Structures are given as structure tokens and as C-alpha cells.
């Protein structure tokens, strides 16, 4: 059970953009990346290069180290939840109990993906 890095990064980029109430078009223009590609990055369908990720973060006025730290925390949280779920299943809880694991698909369940907290909005004054 693993979370793909590209999905976690995309989730955080989308949260940052929507918290700023900005459109994909605004960010794509500012970052000089196509609208379609940015959309795919946000949806976790494309792996952004380090240069592209830096450009998107600049457009969002989001420090890249902050994004990476938050993504690492998100992944660690999901891993803990999965481990906790496995411990519950091993401790004798009913087989139908919702442990947050996704069964046969091998991916992260929707329940786990929605437990990642939204990022806080930070205002940086120049």
C-alpha cells in the first residue's frame, strides 16, 4: 500500500491553488506551462520535473521546500493510517471493519486520500 509521490504533490499543488482562489489558467500562464499539463500534474497523472515543480511553486508563491515537507508529512500520515489499519485487522476486528486499506486494487483508498488535511494559507509580505 503506497501513495504515489506524484499524486501527493498534485494534491498539495491543487490545494494551494484553490486556497488562493486562482485558476489553472492563471498558474499555467505564470509558470509558463501548458494548462493541460498543469492539470495532469495536479491530478497526479504526470510526474513534474524539478524545474517544472519550481516554476509552479514560484507561480503559487509557495516555497518548494515547504511543499516537499508537507508532502512528506502527508505520505507519512497515510502510511501510519495504513499500518494502524493493518494492526486493527490483525487484532481481531471483524473482517468487514473499515481499516482504510483498499483491498484488491493495491492503491490508496478514497477514504485515506480524503483524510489529508488541507494546507494552511500563508501570506508572505514583501
N, C-alpha and C positions, 0 to 999 in steps of 0.2 A: 504494500500500500504506500504509494508515494505521490507527492504533489509535484507536478512538473514546474520547474523554475519559471518557464515562460508564462505559465498560467498565473502564478503568484505575482509576477512582475506586472502582467497585463491587468490583473485585478486592481493592484495598487495604483497604477497609472490612471485607470478609469476612475477610481475613487477620487484621486487628486483633481482630475479634470472636472468631474461633476460637482465636487465640493466647491470649486471655483466658479461654477455655473458657466463654464466655457464649452464651446462646441468642438467637435472633432476637426471641423474646417479651420477654426482659429488656431488650434495647436498644430495641425499639419502645415499650415502656412508659415507659422512662426518657426517650426522645427525644420522646414524645408523637406518634408517627407510627404509622399502621396497620401491622400485621405484614406484610400482603400488599404494601404499597407499599415497605417497607424491603427485603423480599425481592427485589422488582423492581429496586430501586436497586443492591443487591449483585450481581445478575445482569447489570447493565448494560442493562436494558430500559427504565429510566426515568431521565431526567435530573433530578437533585436540584437544587432551588433553593438559593441561597446560605444562606438561613435554615434550610432543612431539613438541609443539609450541616453547618452549625454545630451544630444540635441533636444530630445523630447523633454528631459528633465529641465533643461535651460528654458524651454518654452513654457513649462509649467511653473518655473521659478521654484523648483523642488531640488534641493541638493541631492546629487546622486548617492553619496554615502548614506544619507537619511533614507532614501528609497531602499537601498540594499539592506540596511539594518532592519528596517520594518519588514521587508520580505523575509529575511532570515528568521525574524521573530514569528511571523505568520506560519512559516513552514514548521518551525519547532513546536508551535502550539498545536498544529494539526497532527504532527507525529505523536505528541503526548496524548491527544484525544484518541488516536487510533490505538496506542498502547494501552490506555485506560480501558478502552472498549474491549480489547483482547483479554485484559485481566478480568473484566466483568464476565466475559463469556466463559473463561476458564474457571471462575469461582463458583459456577453452578447456576447462574441466572438462566431463565428459560431461553431456549434456542431462538425464539421469536423476539427477544428483547432487542430494542434498538440500540446497538452499540456504536453506531456511526460508521461502521465498516460497510463497504459497498458490495459484498458478495462476489458474484462471478465476474463482474466487469473488470476487477483489478484496479480501478481508478478510485478517485476520491468521490464519495457520495455527495449528493446535493446538500444533505444535512450538514456535512462537515464544511463544505465550501461556504455556506451562508453564516457560519459562526465566526468568521474572521471579522474583527471589528473594523469599522470604517476609520480611516486615518483622521487625525485631528487637523484642522485647518490652522496653519501658522502664517502670520503676516510678518513679512520682513520689511522693515523701513530702511530706506536708503539714506 
